[in-house]
Amino acid sequence: MTPDQPDKSVYMTIAEFSAQVEVAEALFSRYWKLCERHIGHALPQHPKAG
């Protein structure tokens, strides 16, 4: 941070912060389930021998 930049601080209540945490956790859970469902396409394939 430098003095010539505007302050981008965000102020919120604990309840607002808790709600944002819940949203973030839900999004990560959905992302992780998607990764697990398609893990076979995400892993590098080994060259076939022979």
C-alpha distance matrix in Angstrom:
0.0 3.8 6.8 8.5 7.0 9.2 8.9 10.2 11.6 15.2 17.9 21.2 24.3 25.4 27.9 25.5 23.4 26.7 27.7 24.6 25.3 28.9 28.0 25.8 28.6 31.2 29.4 29.0 32.7 33.8 31.9 33.4 36.9 36.6 35.6 38.6 40.9 40.2 39.6 42.6 41.1 37.8 39.4 40.4 44.2 46.2 48.7 52.2 54.6 57.8
3.8 0.0 3.8 5.5 5.7 8.8 9.6 11.9 13.7 17.4 20.1 23.6 26.8 28.2 30.7 28.2 26.4 29.8 30.8 27.8 28.7 32.3 31.3 29.2 32.1 34.6 32.8 32.5 36.2 37.2 35.3 36.9 40.4 39.9 39.0 42.0 44.3 43.4 42.9 45.9 44.2 40.9 42.5 43.4 47.1 49.1 51.5 55.1 57.4 60.5
6.8 3.8 0.0 3.8 5.6 7.8 8.9 12.1 13.8 17.5 19.8 23.5 26.6 28.4 31.0 28.6 27.1 30.7 31.7 28.9 30.1 33.7 32.8 31.0 34.1 36.5 34.8 34.9 38.5 39.5 37.8 39.6 42.9 42.5 41.8 44.9 47.1 46.3 46.0 49.0 47.4 44.2 45.9 46.8 50.6 52.7 55.1 58.6 61.1 64.1
8.5 5.5 3.8 0.0 3.8 6.6 9.3 12.1 14.6 18.2 20.8 24.4 27.8 29.9 32.1 29.4 28.2 31.8 32.3 29.5 31.0 34.4 33.1 31.5 34.8 36.9 35.0 35.3 38.9 39.6 37.8 39.9 43.1 42.4 41.9 45.1 47.0 46.1 46.0 48.9 47.0 44.0 45.9 46.7 50.4 52.7 54.9 58.4 61.0 64.0
7.0 5.7 5.6 3.8 0.0 3.8 6.5 8.7 11.6 15.0 17.9 21.4 24.9 26.9 29.0 26.1 24.9 28.5 28.8 25.9 27.5 30.8 29.4 27.8 31.1 33.1 31.2 31.6 35.3 35.8 34.1 36.3 39.5 38.8 38.4 41.6 43.4 42.6 42.6 45.6 43.7 40.7 42.8 43.8 47.5 49.9 52.2 55.7 58.3 61.3
9.2 8.8 7.8 6.6 3.8 0.0 3.8 6.2 9.1 12.2 14.9 18.5 22.0 24.4 26.2 23.3 22.5 26.2 26.4 23.7 25.7 28.9 27.5 26.3 29.8 31.6 29.9 30.7 34.2 34.8 33.4 35.7 38.7 38.2 38.1 41.3 43.0 42.5 42.7 45.8 44.0 41.2 43.4 44.7 48.4 50.9 53.4 56.8 59.5 62.6
8.9 9.6 8.9 9.3 6.5 3.8 0.0 3.8 5.6 9.0 11.6 15.2 18.6 20.8 22.9 20.2 19.3 23.0 23.5 21.0 22.8 26.1 25.1 24.0 27.2 29.3 27.9 28.6 32.1 32.9 31.8 33.9 36.9 36.7 36.7 39.6 41.6 41.3 41.4 44.7 43.2 40.3 42.5 44.0 47.7 50.3 52.9 56.2 59.0 62.2
10.2 11.9 12.1 12.1 8.7 6.2 3.8 0.0 3.8 6.5 9.8 13.0 16.7 18.7 20.5 17.4 16.5 20.1 20.3 17.6 19.6 22.7 21.5 20.4 23.8 25.7 24.2 25.1 28.5 29.2 28.2 30.4 33.3 33.1 33.2 36.2 38.0 37.8 38.1 41.4 39.9 37.1 39.4 41.1 44.8 47.5 50.2 53.4 56.2 59.4
11.6 13.7 13.8 14.6 11.6 9.1 5.6 3.8 0.0 3.8 6.6 10.0 13.4 15.4 17.5 14.8 13.7 17.4 18.1 15.7 17.4 20.8 20.1 19.2 22.3 24.4 23.5 24.2 27.5 28.6 27.9 29.8 32.7 32.9 33.1 35.8 37.7 37.9 38.1 41.6 40.4 37.5 39.8 41.7 45.4 48.0 50.9 54.0 56.9 60.2
15.2 17.4 17.5 18.2 15.0 12.2 9.0 6.5 3.8 0.0 3.8 6.6 10.3 12.4 14.1 11.2 10.5 14.3 14.7 12.6 14.8 17.8 17.2 16.8 19.9 21.8 21.2 22.4 25.3 26.4 26.1 28.2 30.8 31.1 31.7 34.2 36.0 36.5 36.9 40.5 39.4 36.8 39.2 41.4 45.0 47.8 50.8 53.7 56.7 60.0
17.9 20.1 19.8 20.8 17.9 14.9 11.6 9.8 6.6 3.8 0.0 3.8 7.1 9.8 11.7 9.5 9.3 13.0 13.8 12.7 14.8 17.6 17.7 17.8 20.5 22.4 22.4 23.6 26.2 27.6 27.7 29.6 32.0 32.8 33.5 35.7 37.6 38.4 38.8 42.4 41.6 39.1 41.4 43.9 47.4 50.2 53.3 56.2 59.0 62.4
21.2 23.6 23.5 24.4 21.4 18.5 15.2 13.0 10.0 6.6 3.8 0.0 3.8 6.6 8.0 5.9 6.4 9.8 10.6 10.2 12.4 14.8 15.2 15.9 18.3 20.1 20.6 22.0 24.2 25.6 26.2 28.0 30.1 31.2 32.1 34.1 35.9 37.0 37.6 41.3 40.7 38.3 40.7 43.4 46.8 49.7 52.9 55.6 58.5 61.9
24.3 26.8 26.6 27.8 24.9 22.0 18.6 16.7 13.4 10.3 7.1 3.8 0.0 3.8 5.3 5.1 6.2 8.5 9.9 10.8 12.4 14.3 15.6 16.7 18.4 20.1 21.4 22.7 24.4 26.1 27.1 28.6 30.5 31.9 33.0 34.7 36.5 37.9 38.5 42.2 41.9 39.7 42.0 44.8 48.2 51.0 54.3 56.8 59.7 63.2
25.4 28.2 28.4 29.9 26.9 24.4 20.8 18.7 15.4 12.4 9.8 6.6 3.8 0.0 3.8 5.5 5.0 6.0 8.6 9.8 10.3 12.2 14.3 15.1 16.2 18.3 19.9 20.9 22.3 24.4 25.5 26.5 28.5 30.2 31.2 32.5 34.5 36.2 36.5 40.3 40.3 38.0 40.1 43.1 46.4 49.1 52.5 55.0 57.8 61.3
27.9 30.7 31.0 32.1 29.0 26.2 22.9 20.5 17.5 14.1 11.7 8.0 5.3 3.8 0.0 3.8 5.4 5.0 6.2 8.7 9.8 10.6 12.5 14.3 15.3 16.6 18.5 20.0 21.0 22.8 24.4 25.6 27.1 28.9 30.3 31.5 33.2 35.1 35.7 39.5 39.5 37.5 39.8 42.9 46.1 48.9 52.3 54.6 57.6 61.0
25.5 28.2 28.6 29.4 26.1 23.3 20.2 17.4 14.8 11.2 9.5 5.9 5.1 5.5 3.8 0.0 3.8 5.4 5.1 6.4 8.7 10.0 10.8 12.5 14.4 15.5 16.8 18.6 20.1 21.4 22.8 24.4 26.1 27.4 28.8 30.5 32.0 33.5 34.4 38.1 37.7 35.7 38.2 41.2 44.5 47.4 50.7 53.1 56.1 59.5
23.4 26.4 27.1 28.2 24.9 22.5 19.3 16.5 13.7 10.5 9.3 6.4 6.2 5.0 5.4 3.8 0.0 3.8 5.4 5.1 6.2 8.7 10.0 10.5 12.3 14.3 15.4 16.5 18.3 20.1 21.0 22.4 24.4 25.9 26.8 28.5 30.4 31.8 32.2 36.0 35.8 33.5 35.8 38.7 42.0 44.8 48.2 50.7 53.6 57.1
26.7 29.8 30.7 31.8 28.5 26.2 23.0 20.1 17.4 14.3 13.0 9.8 8.5 6.0 5.0 5.4 3.8 0.0 3.8 5.4 5.0 6.3 8.7 9.8 10.5 12.3 14.3 15.3 16.4 18.5 19.9 20.9 22.6 24.5 25.6 26.8 28.7 30.5 31.0 34.7 34.8 32.8 35.0 38.1 41.3 44.1 47.5 49.8 52.6 56.1
27.7 30.8 31.7 32.3 28.8 26.4 23.5 20.3 18.1 14.7 13.8 10.6 9.9 8.6 6.2 5.1 5.4 3.8 0.0 3.8 5.4 5.1 6.4 8.7 9.9 10.7 12.5 14.4 15.4 16.8 18.5 20.0 21.3 22.9 24.5 25.9 27.3 29.1 30.0 33.7 33.6 31.8 34.3 37.5 40.6 43.6 46.9 49.1 52.2 55.6
24.6 27.8 28.9 29.5 25.9 23.7 21.0 17.6 15.7 12.6 12.7 10.2 10.8 9.8 8.7 6.4 5.1 5.4 3.8 0.0 3.8 5.4 5.1 6.2 8.6 9.9 10.6 12.3 14.2 15.5 16.5 18.2 20.1 21.2 22.5 24.3 25.9 27.3 28.1 31.8 31.4 29.4 31.9 34.9 38.1 41.1 44.4 46.8 49.8 53.2
25.3 28.7 30.1 31.0 27.5 25.7 22.8 19.6 17.4 14.8 14.8 12.4 12.4 10.3 9.8 8.7 6.2 5.0 5.4 3.8 0.0 3.8 5.4 5.1 6.1 8.5 9.9 10.5 12.2 14.3 15.2 16.2 18.3 19.9 20.8 22.3 24.3 25.9 26.2 30.0 30.0 27.8 30.0 33.1 36.4 39.2 42.6 44.9 47.8 51.3
28.9 32.3 33.7 34.4 30.8 28.9 26.1 22.7 20.8 17.8 17.6 14.8 14.3 12.2 10.6 10.0 8.7 6.3 5.1 5.4 3.8 0.0 3.8 5.5 5.1 6.1 8.6 9.9 10.5 12.4 14.2 15.2 16.6 18.5 19.9 21.0 22.6 24.6 25.3 29.0 29.2 27.5 29.8 33.1 36.1 39.0 42.4 44.5 47.5 50.9
28.0 31.3 32.8 33.1 29.4 27.5 25.1 21.5 20.1 17.2 17.7 15.2 15.6 14.3 12.5 10.8 10.0 8.7 6.4 5.1 5.4 3.8 0.0 3.8 5.5 5.1 6.2 8.6 9.8 10.7 12.3 14.2 15.5 16.7 18.4 20.0 21.3 22.9 24.0 27.6 27.4 25.7 28.4 31.6 34.6 37.7 40.9 43.1 46.3 49.6
25.8 29.2 31.0 31.5 27.8 26.3 24.0 20.4 19.2 16.8 17.8 15.9 16.7 15.1 14.3 12.5 10.5 9.8 8.7 6.2 5.1 5.5 3.8 0.0 3.8 5.5 5.2 6.2 8.6 10.0 10.5 12.2 14.3 15.4 16.4 18.3 20.0 21.3 21.9 25.6 25.3 23.3 25.8 28.9 32.0 35.0 38.3 40.6 43.7 47.1
28.6 32.1 34.1 34.8 31.1 29.8 27.2 23.8 22.3 19.9 20.5 18.3 18.4 16.2 15.3 14.4 12.3 10.5 9.9 8.6 6.1 5.1 5.5 3.8 0.0 3.8 5.5 5.1 6.1 8.7 9.8 10.4 12.3 14.2 15.2 16.3 18.3 20.1 20.5 24.2 24.5 22.6 24.8 28.1 31.1 33.9 37.4 39.5 42.4 45.9
31.2 34.6 36.5 36.9 33.1 31.6 29.3 25.7 24.4 21.8 22.4 20.1 20.1 18.3 16.6 15.5 14.3 12.3 10.7 9.9 8.5 6.1 5.1 5.5 3.8 0.0 3.8 5.5 5.0 6.3 8.6 9.9 10.7 12.4 14.3 15.4 16.6 18.7 19.7 23.3 23.5 22.1 24.6 28.1 30.8 33.9 37.2 39.1 42.2 45.6
29.4 32.8 34.8 35.0 31.2 29.9 27.9 24.2 23.5 21.2 22.4 20.6 21.4 19.9 18.5 16.8 15.4 14.3 12.5 10.6 9.9 8.6 6.2 5.2 5.5 3.8 0.0 3.8 5.4 5.2 6.1 8.6 10.0 10.7 12.4 14.3 15.5 16.8 18.0 21.6 21.2 19.6 22.5 25.7 28.6 31.8 34.9 37.1 40.3 43.6
29.0 32.5 34.9 35.3 31.6 30.7 28.6 25.1 24.2 22.4 23.6 22.0 22.7 20.9 20.0 18.6 16.5 15.3 14.4 12.3 10.5 9.9 8.6 6.2 5.1 5.5 3.8 0.0 3.8 5.4 4.9 6.0 8.6 9.7 10.4 12.2 14.1 15.4 15.8 19.5 19.5 17.6 20.0 23.2 26.2 29.2 32.6 34.7 37.8 41.2
32.7 36.2 38.5 38.9 35.3 34.2 32.1 28.5 27.5 25.3 26.2 24.2 24.4 22.3 21.0 20.1 18.3 16.4 15.4 14.2 12.2 10.5 9.8 8.6 6.1 5.0 5.4 3.8 0.0 3.8 5.4 5.1 6.2 8.6 9.9 10.6 12.3 14.4 15.0 18.7 19.2 17.8 20.1 23.6 26.3 29.2 32.6 34.4 37.5 40.8
33.8 37.2 39.5 39.6 35.8 34.8 32.9 29.2 28.6 26.4 27.6 25.6 26.1 24.4 22.8 21.4 20.1 18.5 16.8 15.5 14.3 12.4 10.7 10.0 8.7 6.3 5.2 5.4 3.8 0.0 3.8 5.5 5.2 6.3 8.7 10.0 10.6 12.6 14.1 17.5 17.6 16.6 19.4 22.9 25.3 28.6 31.7 33.5 36.7 40.0
31.9 35.3 37.8 37.8 34.1 33.4 31.8 28.2 27.9 26.1 27.7 26.2 27.1 25.5 24.4 22.8 21.0 19.9 18.5 16.5 15.2 14.2 12.3 10.5 9.8 8.6 6.1 4.9 5.4 3.8 0.0 3.8 5.5 5.1 6.3 8.7 9.9 10.8 11.9 15.4 15.1 13.6 16.5 19.8 22.5 25.8 28.9 31.0 34.2 37.5
33.4 36.9 39.6 39.9 36.3 35.7 33.9 30.4 29.8 28.2 29.6 28.0 28.6 26.5 25.6 24.4 22.4 20.9 20.0 18.2 16.2 15.2 14.2 12.2 10.4 9.9 8.6 6.0 5.1 5.5 3.8 0.0 3.8 5.4 5.0 6.2 8.6 10.0 10.1 13.9 14.4 12.8 14.9 18.5 21.1 24.1 27.5 29.4 32.4 35.8
36.9 40.4 42.9 43.1 39.5 38.7 36.9 33.3 32.7 30.8 32.0 30.1 30.5 28.5 27.1 26.1 24.4 22.6 21.3 20.1 18.3 16.6 15.5 14.3 12.3 10.7 10.0 8.6 6.2 5.2 5.5 3.8 0.0 3.8 5.4 5.1 6.1 8.7 9.8 13.1 14.0 13.4 15.7 19.4 21.4 24.5 27.8 29.2 32.4 35.6
36.6 39.9 42.5 42.4 38.8 38.2 36.7 33.1 32.9 31.1 32.8 31.2 31.9 30.2 28.9 27.4 25.9 24.5 22.9 21.2 19.9 18.5 16.7 15.4 14.2 12.4 10.7 9.7 8.6 6.3 5.1 5.4 3.8 0.0 3.8 5.5 5.1 6.4 8.4 11.5 11.5 11.1 14.0 17.5 19.6 22.9 25.9 27.5 30.9 34.0
35.6 39.0 41.8 41.9 38.4 38.1 36.7 33.2 33.1 31.7 33.5 32.1 33.0 31.2 30.3 28.8 26.8 25.6 24.5 22.5 20.8 19.9 18.4 16.4 15.2 14.3 12.4 10.4 9.9 8.7 6.3 5.0 5.4 3.8 0.0 3.8 5.5 5.3 5.7 9.3 9.4 8.1 10.7 14.3 16.7 19.9 23.1 24.9 28.1 31.4
38.6 42.0 44.9 45.1 41.6 41.3 39.6 36.2 35.8 34.2 35.7 34.1 34.7 32.5 31.5 30.5 28.5 26.8 25.9 24.3 22.3 21.0 20.0 18.3 16.3 15.4 14.3 12.2 10.6 10.0 8.7 6.2 5.1 5.5 3.8 0.0 3.8 5.5 5.1 8.5 10.1 9.5 11.1 14.9 16.7 19.6 23.0 24.3 27.4 30.6
40.9 44.3 47.1 47.0 43.4 43.0 41.6 38.0 37.7 36.0 37.6 35.9 36.5 34.5 33.2 32.0 30.4 28.7 27.3 25.9 24.3 22.6 21.3 20.0 18.3 16.6 15.5 14.1 12.3 10.6 9.9 8.6 6.1 5.1 5.5 3.8 0.0 3.8 5.9 8.0 9.2 10.0 12.2 15.7 17.0 20.1 23.1 24.1 27.4 30.4
40.2 43.4 46.3 46.1 42.6 42.5 41.3 37.8 37.9 36.5 38.4 37.0 37.9 36.2 35.1 33.5 31.8 30.5 29.1 27.3 25.9 24.6 22.9 21.3 20.1 18.7 16.8 15.4 14.4 12.6 10.8 10.0 8.7 6.4 5.3 5.5 3.8 0.0 3.8 5.5 5.6 6.7 9.2 12.5 13.9 17.3 20.1 21.4 24.8 27.8
39.6 42.9 46.0 46.0 42.6 42.7 41.4 38.1 38.1 36.9 38.8 37.6 38.5 36.5 35.7 34.4 32.2 31.0 30.0 28.1 26.2 25.3 24.0 21.9 20.5 19.7 18.0 15.8 15.0 14.1 11.9 10.1 9.8 8.4 5.7 5.1 5.9 3.8 0.0 3.8 5.4 5.0 6.4 10.0 11.7 14.8 18.0 19.5 22.7 25.9
42.6 45.9 49.0 48.9 45.6 45.8 44.7 41.4 41.6 40.5 42.4 41.3 42.2 40.3 39.5 38.1 36.0 34.7 33.7 31.8 30.0 29.0 27.6 25.6 24.2 23.3 21.6 19.5 18.7 17.5 15.4 13.9 13.1 11.5 9.3 8.5 8.0 5.5 3.8 0.0 3.8 5.5 5.7 8.6 9.1 12.2 15.1 16.2 19.5 22.6
41.1 44.2 47.4 47.0 43.7 44.0 43.2 39.9 40.4 39.4 41.6 40.7 41.9 40.3 39.5 37.7 35.8 34.8 33.6 31.4 30.0 29.2 27.4 25.3 24.5 23.5 21.2 19.5 19.2 17.6 15.1 14.4 14.0 11.5 9.4 10.1 9.2 5.6 5.4 3.8 0.0 3.8 5.8 7.9 8.8 12.5 14.9 16.5 20.1 23.0
37.8 40.9 44.2 44.0 40.7 41.2 40.3 37.1 37.5 36.8 39.1 38.3 39.7 38.0 37.5 35.7 33.5 32.8 31.8 29.4 27.8 27.5 25.7 23.3 22.6 22.1 19.6 17.6 17.8 16.6 13.6 12.8 13.4 11.1 8.1 9.5 10.0 6.7 5.0 5.5 3.8 0.0 3.8 6.5 9.0 12.5 15.4 17.6 21.0 24.1
39.4 42.5 45.9 45.9 42.8 43.4 42.5 39.4 39.8 39.2 41.4 40.7 42.0 40.1 39.8 38.2 35.8 35.0 34.3 31.9 30.0 29.8 28.4 25.8 24.8 24.6 22.5 20.0 20.1 19.4 16.5 14.9 15.7 14.0 10.7 11.1 12.2 9.2 6.4 5.7 5.8 3.8 0.0 3.8 6.4 9.3 12.6 14.9 18.0 21.3
40.4 43.4 46.8 46.7 43.8 44.7 44.0 41.1 41.7 41.4 43.9 43.4 44.8 43.1 42.9 41.2 38.7 38.1 37.5 34.9 33.1 33.1 31.6 28.9 28.1 28.1 25.7 23.2 23.6 22.9 19.8 18.5 19.4 17.5 14.3 14.9 15.7 12.5 10.0 8.6 7.9 6.5 3.8 0.0 3.8 6.5 9.5 12.3 15.3 18.6
44.2 47.1 50.6 50.4 47.5 48.4 47.7 44.8 45.4 45.0 47.4 46.8 48.2 46.4 46.1 44.5 42.0 41.3 40.6 38.1 36.4 36.1 34.6 32.0 31.1 30.8 28.6 26.2 26.3 25.3 22.5 21.1 21.4 19.6 16.7 16.7 17.0 13.9 11.7 9.1 8.8 9.0 6.4 3.8 0.0 3.8 6.4 8.8 12.0 15.2
46.2 49.1 52.7 52.7 49.9 50.9 50.3 47.5 48.0 47.8 50.2 49.7 51.0 49.1 48.9 47.4 44.8 44.1 43.6 41.1 39.2 39.0 37.7 35.0 33.9 33.9 31.8 29.2 29.2 28.6 25.8 24.1 24.5 22.9 19.9 19.6 20.1 17.3 14.8 12.2 12.5 12.5 9.3 6.5 3.8 0.0 3.8 6.3 8.9 12.3
48.7 51.5 55.1 54.9 52.2 53.4 52.9 50.2 50.9 50.8 53.3 52.9 54.3 52.5 52.3 50.7 48.2 47.5 46.9 44.4 42.6 42.4 40.9 38.3 37.4 37.2 34.9 32.6 32.6 31.7 28.9 27.5 27.8 25.9 23.1 23.0 23.1 20.1 18.0 15.1 14.9 15.4 12.6 9.5 6.4 3.8 0.0 3.8 6.4 9.3
52.2 55.1 58.6 58.4 55.7 56.8 56.2 53.4 54.0 53.7 56.2 55.6 56.8 55.0 54.6 53.1 50.7 49.8 49.1 46.8 44.9 44.5 43.1 40.6 39.5 39.1 37.1 34.7 34.4 33.5 31.0 29.4 29.2 27.5 24.9 24.3 24.1 21.4 19.5 16.2 16.5 17.6 14.9 12.3 8.8 6.3 3.8 0.0 3.8 6.5
54.6 57.4 61.1 61.0 58.3 59.5 59.0 56.2 56.9 56.7 59.0 58.5 59.7 57.8 57.6 56.1 53.6 52.6 52.2 49.8 47.8 47.5 46.3 43.7 42.4 42.2 40.3 37.8 37.5 36.7 34.2 32.4 32.4 30.9 28.1 27.4 27.4 24.8 22.7 19.5 20.1 21.0 18.0 15.3 12.0 8.9 6.4 3.8 0.0 3.7
57.8 60.5 64.1 64.0 61.3 62.6 62.2 59.4 60.2 60.0 62.4 61.9 63.2 61.3 61.0 59.5 57.1 56.1 55.6 53.2 51.3 50.9 49.6 47.1 45.9 45.6 43.6 41.2 40.8 40.0 37.5 35.8 35.6 34.0 31.4 30.6 30.4 27.8 25.9 22.6 23.0 24.1 21.3 18.6 15.2 12.3 9.3 6.5 3.7 0.0
